[in-house]
C-alpha cells in the first residue's frame, strides 16, 4: 500500500510536499486497511492499492475527501459528509 501511494505522489509531482509512511493498524483494524491524511485528520478504511490514485487526486490535490472510504466513527473524527478541505500546507 505504501509503495502505491509513493508511486502516485511521485507521478503527480507531490512527493516533496506529501509523504507516505507505513504504520500498524492505528487501533482501527476493524476497518481493514486504514489510511490517515494528516494534518486533516481524515481516516479512510477498507482502502485497497487501487484507491491510492483517487485519494491522492481528490483529497491531496483538490481538498475533497473520498466519501465512500471515510470511516464514519466519532473515534476517528468525521461522522457525516465532509466539507472541502484546504489544499494549502
C-alpha positions, 0 to 999 in steps of 0.5 A: 500500500505504501509503495502505491501511494509513493508511486502516485505522489511521485507521478503527480509531482507531490512527493516533496510536499506529501509523504507516505509512511507505513504504520500498524493498524492505528487501533482501527483494524476493524476497518481493514486497511486504514489510511490517515491524511494528516494534518486533516485528520481524515481516516479512510478504511477498507482502502485497497492499492487501487484507491491510492490514485483517487485519494491522492487526486481528490483529497491531496490535490483538490481538498475533497475527501473520498466519501465512500472510504471515510470511516464514519466513527466519532473515534476517528473524527468525521461522522457525516459528509465532509466539507472541502478541505484546504489544499494549502500546507 
